[in-house]
Amino acid sequence: MSDTADRPRRLLGVLFLGTLLAALDIAIVGPALPALRETFALDERAVAWTFTAFVLANLTGLPVMASLADRIGRRTVYLADVALFAAGTVVVCLAPSFGVLLAGRVMQGLGASGIFPVASAVVGDVYPPQERGRALGLLGAVFGVAFLVGPIVGGVLLSVASWRWLFAISLPLAALVFVLSARALPNTRAQTPRPLDALGIGVLVLLLAALVVGLSGLDTAAVLASLARPVVWAPLALAAVLLPVFVQTERRAQAPLIRPSLMARRPVWIACALAVGAGLVEATFVFLSAYAVEAFGVTKSQGSYLLLPLVAGVTVGSPLAGRLLDRVGPRPVVTVAMVLVAAGLATVAVAPGLGVHIAGTVALGVGLAGVLGSSLSYILLNEAQVEERTVAQGLSTLFISVGQLVGAAALGAAAVSGGTPAAGYRAGFLGVAVVAVVLIAIARGLPRMGRPAASPDPSLSASGAQP
């Protein structure tokens, strides 16, 4: 086989490693939380910002990095993102205080925000249309690999070393990705770059930050009383004021993050509601290790291993959901998936022992796999016109991130105000289960059968992807 024929394959291998770099960082945060809490003397409300800071920075950077890559070149931005991610990792590993650690997490989130979108754009530049779907599918599968490897690596390292090594293991991979990417990635650019909705991004980030700060200050045992505290009502009021401002900004933007005409379609806003729910559930994943440590007295290392049954559920559920979508349509797939999510979360919340807890996490993983990824993409692709595909996929990424942010803040607040952390987590899990039940009813509004979704387009993933 010629060097020219081998080039796309080698390039895909490099992109695979880069995506693994970003995905692995997400997968190891959950196992690290109990150790971080001890090291910096934090409560669950504060330690949740380890996850929240990354997600907020990642959400901010997604459209910015995609726009920069279109203008100054894919390779240039990709290398800058890998370097920024590595620098943030060094800051996290050496952090003498929690504030410094959060600064490192913001750097990591901004760096990671460009890795997958740029990789997807490179696939679109290099691969012919008939091969792009398979290449993008392989990159998407990296998140499953990361969540399979992450708990194992976390369990081993926490049994022999400190939490700092959980993050440090990404540094050799970052160095390898940087060197290989500098040699292999083309520095292509978009022929007609889309305008950057800078004002919309700024308003959205400020809105979400205010919402997260307000929610994280709630006392879930006395919600009305806590709402009277300025640290709660002031940021929530700011978020409420910024919401209509954001809507007006998007209506006037040349290239909006959210296209109002697209959101007006019932299947689209249902998909966005499901994306928020999926983000809430993903946030519970981050706290499951800490919950197992508190509720069942396992070690931090064992708490990491307890994530493996959940990952197994996701691994089994993802291909099954994909096959069923074309046969029965999105409504029954999503409905059954949300039933499993609600049942799994409720089981985890009331589990009297580890055996029942593990069974609940398996059901939770299978259920979430039926909502995330293929189902959301299927719904949005069916409703979006060709010129709306990038914006439609961006909606999925945006609303999943909103769910992650809200979920992390709410679960952290619940853990602090529940009497004991274990009781607080249980209340939080039950709350997310109730949301899942509501989403079961909402999912009944989806079409029973839709026309087949369009073939994957590289522009779909240019706005980001979630695990």
C-alpha positions in Angstrom: 0.0 0.0 0.0 1.4 3.4 -0.9 2.4 6.2 1.5 -0.5 8.3 0.1 -3.0 5.6 0.9 -1.6 5.1 4.4 -1.7 8.8 5.3 -5.5 9.0 6.2 -5.1 5.9 8.4 -2.1 7.3 10.2 -3.8 10.7 10.6 -6.9 9.0 12.1 -4.7 7.3 14.6 -3.2 10.6 15.7 -6.7 12.2 16.0 -7.8 9.1 18.0 -5.0 9.7 20.5 -5.8 13.4 20.8 -9.5 12.7 21.5 -8.5 10.1 24.0 -6.4 12.7 25.8 -9.4 15.0 26.3 -11.9 12.1 27.1 -9.6 10.4 29.6 -9.5 13.6 31.7 -13.3 13.6 32.0 -13.3 9.9 33.0 -10.9 10.2 35.9 -12.5 13.3 37.6 -15.1 11.2 39.5 -12.6 8.8 41.2 -10.4 11.9 42.1 -13.1 13.8 44.0 -12.9 12.0 47.4 -9.2 12.5 47.5 -9.5 16.1 46.5 -12.0 16.7 49.2 -9.6 15.4 51.8 -6.5 17.2 50.5 -8.1 20.6 50.4 -10.6 20.2 53.3 -13.6 20.8 51.0 -17.3 19.9 51.3 -19.2 18.3 48.4 -20.5 21.7 47.3 -17.0 23.1 46.7 -15.4 20.0 45.3 -18.1 19.8 42.6 -16.4 22.9 41.0 -13.6 20.6 39.9 -16.1 19.2 37.3 -18.1 22.4 36.8 -15.1 24.6 36.0 -14.0 22.2 33.3 -17.4 22.0 31.7 -18.0 25.8 31.7 -14.6 26.5 30.2 -15.2 23.7 27.6 -18.6 25.1 26.6 -17.1 28.6 26.3 -14.2 27.4 24.1 -16.1 25.1 21.7 -17.4 27.8 19.3 -14.3 30.0 19.8 -11.8 27.2 18.9 -13.9 26.0 15.9 -14.0 29.6 14.6 -10.2 30.1 15.1 -9.5 26.8 13.4 -11.5 27.9 10.4 -9.6 31.1 10.1 -5.9 30.4 11.1 -5.7 26.7 10.3 -6.6 23.4 11.9 -3.1 22.3 12.9 -2.1 25.6 14.5 -5.2 25.6 16.7 -5.0 21.9 17.5 -1.4 22.2 18.6 -2.2 25.3 20.7 -5.1 23.4 22.3 -3.0 20.3 23.2 -0.3 22.6 24.7 -2.9 24.6 26.7 -4.4 21.3 28.0 -1.0 20.1 29.0 -0.1 23.4 30.7 -3.4 23.2 32.6 -2.6 19.6 33.7 0.7 20.7 35.1 -1.1 23.4 37.1 -3.6 20.9 38.4 -0.9 18.4 39.4 1.2 21.0 41.3 -1.7 23.0 42.7 -0.9 24.1 46.3 -4.5 25.3 46.8 -8.0 24.5 45.4 -8.2 27.9 43.7 -5.0 27.2 41.7 -6.4 23.7 40.9 -9.6 25.3 39.5 -7.5 27.7 37.4 -5.8 24.6 35.9 -9.2 22.9 35.3 -10.3 26.0 33.3 -7.1 25.8 31.2 -7.8 22.1 30.6 -11.4 22.8 29.6 -10.4 25.5 27.2 -7.7 23.3 25.7 -10.0 20.3 25.4 -12.7 22.4 23.8 -10.9 22.5 20.5 -9.5 19.0 20.3 -12.6 17.0 19.1 -14.1 19.8 16.9 -10.8 20.3 15.1 -10.3 16.6 14.7 -13.8 16.3 13.1 -13.1 19.2 10.8 -9.8 17.5 9.7 -11.7 14.3 8.9 -14.0 16.4 6.7 -11.0 17.9 4.9 -9.1 14.6 4.3 -11.7 11.8 4.0 -14.1 11.4 1.0 -17.8 11.7 1.9 -18.4 7.9 1.8 -15.7 7.3 4.5 -16.3 10.2 6.9 -19.1 8.5 8.9 -16.9 5.6 9.8 -14.0 7.8 10.7 -16.1 10.1 12.9 -17.7 7.0 14.5 -14.2 5.8 15.5 -13.4 9.1 17.1 -16.7 9.1 18.9 -16.0 5.6 20.3 -12.9 7.1 22.1 -15.2 8.4 24.8 -16.4 4.8 25.5 -12.7 3.6 25.6 -11.8 6.4 28.0 -14.7 5.7 30.4 -13.7 2.0 30.4 -10.0 2.7 31.0 -10.5 5.6 33.4 -12.0 3.8 36.4 -9.4 1.0 36.1 -6.5 3.5 36.0 -8.1 5.5 38.8 -8.5 2.5 41.0 -4.9 1.3 40.5 -3.3 4.7 40.9 -5.3 5.7 44.0 -4.2 2.4 45.7 -0.5 3.2 45.3 -0.2 7.0 44.7 -1.9 10.4 45.3 -4.7 11.9 43.2 -2.1 14.1 41.4 -0.9 11.1 39.4 -4.5 10.6 38.1 -4.0 13.9 36.2 -0.3 13.5 35.5 -0.8 10.4 33.4 -2.1 12.5 30.6 1.2 14.5 30.2 3.1 11.8 28.3 0.1 11.3 26.0 -0.1 15.0 25.5 3.5 15.2 24.5 3.1 12.3 22.0 -0.1 13.8 20.5 1.7 17.2 20.1 4.7 15.7 18.3 2.6 13.4 16.0 0.1 16.2 15.2 2.8 18.6 14.3 4.0 16.1 11.7 0.7 14.7 10.4 -2.1 17.3 10.6 -2.7 19.5 7.6 -3.1 23.2 8.3 -6.3 23.5 6.3 -8.9 26.3 6.8 -12.5 26.7 6.0 -13.2 28.3 2.6 -16.0 30.5 4.1 -15.7 30.7 7.9 -18.9 31.2 9.8 -19.1 34.5 11.8 -18.5 34.1 15.6 -21.4 34.9 17.8 -19.1 36.5 20.4 -21.9 38.4 22.2 -24.1 35.4 22.4 -21.3 33.3 23.8 -20.5 36.0 26.4 -24.1 36.3 27.6 -24.6 32.5 27.7 -21.5 31.9 29.7 -22.4 34.6 32.2 -26.0 33.3 32.4 -24.8 29.7 33.1 -22.2 30.8 35.6 -24.7 32.8 37.5 -27.2 29.9 37.5 -24.5 27.5 38.8 -23.4 29.8 41.6 -27.0 30.3 42.7 -27.8 26.6 42.6 -24.7 25.6 44.4 -25.6 27.8 47.3 -29.0 26.2 47.9 -29.8 24.3 51.0 -32.0 21.4 49.7 -33.3 20.7 53.2 -34.7 24.3 53.5 -35.0 25.6 49.9 -37.3 28.6 50.6 -35.1 29.8 53.5 -31.9 29.5 51.4 -33.5 31.5 48.6 -33.6 34.5 50.9 -29.8 34.5 51.1 -28.2 37.1 48.7 -25.5 34.5 47.7 -28.4 32.5 46.2 -31.1 34.9 45.0 -28.7 37.5 43.5 -27.0 35.1 41.0 -30.4 33.4 40.2 -32.0 36.8 39.6 -29.1 37.7 37.3 -29.6 34.4 35.4 -33.3 35.2 35.0 -32.5 38.7 33.6 -29.9 37.3 31.2 -32.2 34.7 29.7 -34.4 37.1 27.7 -31.3 39.0 26.8 -29.7 35.9 25.4 -32.9 35.1 23.4 -32.9 38.6 21.8 -29.2 38.4 21.1 -29.7 35.1 19.2 -32.5 36.5 17.2 -30.3 39.3 15.9 -27.1 37.3 15.5 -25.8 36.6 12.0 -24.7 33.1 13.0 -26.5 32.3 16.3 -25.6 29.5 18.7 -29.3 28.7 18.9 -31.5 29.3 15.8 -35.0 30.2 17.0 -36.7 28.8 13.9 -35.1 25.4 14.6 -36.1 25.5 18.3 -39.7 26.1 17.4 -40.1 22.5 16.0 -41.5 20.2 18.6 -39.0 17.3 18.1 -36.1 19.7 18.4 -37.1 21.2 21.7 -37.9 17.7 23.0 -34.5 16.6 22.0 -33.0 19.6 23.8 -35.0 18.7 27.0 -33.7 15.2 26.7 -30.1 16.6 26.3 -30.5 18.5 29.5 -31.7 15.3 31.2 -28.8 13.4 29.8 -26.4 16.0 31.1 -28.0 15.8 34.6 -27.4 12.0 34.6 -23.8 12.4 33.4 -23.3 14.7 36.4 -24.4 11.9 38.7 -21.6 9.7 37.2 -19.0 12.1 38.6 -20.3 11.6 42.1 -20.9 7.9 42.2 -17.4 7.1 43.5 -17.7 9.6 46.3 -21.2 8.3 47.1 -19.9 4.7 47.3 -17.1 5.8 49.7 -19.6 7.5 51.9 -22.5 5.1 51.7 -20.8 1.7 51.7 -17.4 2.4 53.4 -15.3 1.3 50.4 -11.9 2.7 49.8 -11.3 5.5 47.2 -9.7 2.9 44.9 -12.6 0.5 45.2 -15.1 3.4 44.6 -13.3 3.9 41.2 -13.7 0.3 40.2 -17.5 0.5 41.0 -17.9 2.6 38.0 -17.0 -0.3 35.7 -20.5 -1.9 35.8 -22.0 1.4 34.7 -19.5 1.6 31.8 -20.5 -1.9 30.9 -24.1 -0.8 30.7 -23.2 2.1 28.4 -21.1 -0.2 26.2 -24.0 -2.7 25.8 -26.7 -0.1 25.4 -25.0 2.2 22.7 -25.0 -0.3 19.8 -28.3 -1.7 20.8 -30.0 1.7 20.7 -28.4 2.5 17.4 -29.8 -0.6 15.7 -33.3 -0.1 17.2 -33.6 3.5 16.0 -34.0 2.6 12.3 -36.4 -0.2 13.2 -38.8 1.3 15.6 -38.0 5.1 15.6 -36.9 7.4 18.4 -40.0 7.5 20.6 -40.0 3.9 21.9 -36.1 3.9 22.2 -36.0 7.1 24.2 -39.0 6.2 26.3 -37.6 2.8 27.4 -34.2 4.4 27.9 -35.6 7.1 30.2 -37.5 4.4 32.1 -34.2 2.6 32.7 -32.5 5.8 33.8 -35.3 6.6 36.3 -35.3 3.0 37.6 -31.5 2.9 37.8 -31.2 6.2 39.7 -33.9 5.2 42.1 -32.2 1.9 42.7 -28.9 3.5 43.4 -30.5 6.0 45.8 -32.3 3.3 47.9 -29.8 0.4 47.5 -29.2 -1.3 50.9 -25.9 -2.8 49.7 -23.3 -3.0 47.0 -25.1 -5.7 45.0 -28.3 -3.7 44.5 -26.2 -0.5 43.9 -24.3 -2.2 41.1 -27.5 -3.5 39.4 -28.8 0.1 39.5 -25.7 1.5 37.8 -25.9 -1.1 35.0 -29.5 -0.1 34.3 -28.5 3.6 34.5 -25.7 3.0 32.0 -27.9 1.2 29.5 -30.6 3.8 29.8 -28.3 6.8 29.3 -26.8 5.1 26.2 -30.2 5.0 24.7 -30.6 8.8 25.0 -27.1 10.1 24.3 -25.4 10.1 21.0 -27.3 8.2 18.4 -30.8 9.1 19.6 -30.3 12.8 20.0 -28.4 13.0 16.7 -31.1 10.9 14.9 -33.8 13.3 16.1 -31.9 16.5 15.3 -30.8 15.2 11.9 -34.3 14.4 10.9 -35.5 17.8 11.7 -32.6 20.0 10.4 -32.1 21.1 6.9 -28.6 20.6 5.4 -27.6 24.2 6.2 -28.9 23.8 9.8 -26.9 20.7 10.7 -24.0 22.4 12.5 -26.4 24.5 14.6 -28.6 21.5 15.3 -25.7 19.4 16.6 -24.5 22.4 18.6 -27.9 22.4 20.4 -27.2 18.9 21.6 -23.8 19.8 22.9 -25.0 23.1 24.5 -28.0 21.5 26.4 -26.0 18.5 27.6 -23.5 21.0 29.0 -26.3 22.9 30.7 -27.5 19.7 32.3 -24.0 18.8 33.5 -23.5 22.2 35.0 -26.9 22.3 36.8 -26.5 18.7 37.9 -23.1 19.1 39.4 -24.2 22.3 41.3 -27.4 20.7 42.5 -25.8 17.4 43.6 -23.0 19.2 45.4 -25.6 21.3 47.2 -27.7 18.3 48.1 -24.7 16.4 49.5 -23.9 19.2 51.8 -27.4 19.9 53.1 -28.7 16.3 53.4 -27.5 15.7 57.0 -24.8 13.3 55.8 -23.1 13.3 52.4 -24.5 9.9 51.7 -28.1 11.0 52.5 -27.6 14.2 50.5 -26.4 12.2 47.5 -29.4 9.9 47.8 -31.8 12.8 47.8 -30.0 14.3 44.7 -30.2 11.0 42.8 -33.9 10.7 43.6 -34.4 14.3 42.3 -32.7 13.4 39.0 -34.9 10.3 38.8 -38.0 12.5 39.1 -36.7 14.6 36.2 -36.2 11.4 34.2 -39.9 10.5 34.9 -41.0 13.9 33.6 -38.8 13.3 30.5 -40.6 10.0 29.9 -43.8 11.9 29.5 -42.2 14.6 27.3 -40.6 11.9 25.1 -44.1 10.7 24.1 -44.3 13.8 21.9 -41.5 12.4 19.6 -42.5 10.9 16.3 -43.2 7.2 16.4 -41.1 6.7 13.2 -39.0 9.3 11.4 -37.4 9.2 8.0 -33.9 7.8 8.1 -31.3 10.2 9.5 -28.9 11.6 7.0 -25.4 10.3 6.6 -23.0 11.7 9.2 -21.5 15.0 8.1 -18.2 16.3 9.5 -19.7 19.7 10.2 -22.0 18.0 12.8 -19.2 17.4 15.2 -17.4 20.6 14.6 -19.4 22.2 17.4 -18.3 19.5 19.9 -19.3 16.2 21.3 -20.1 14.6 24.7 -19.2 11.2 26.2 
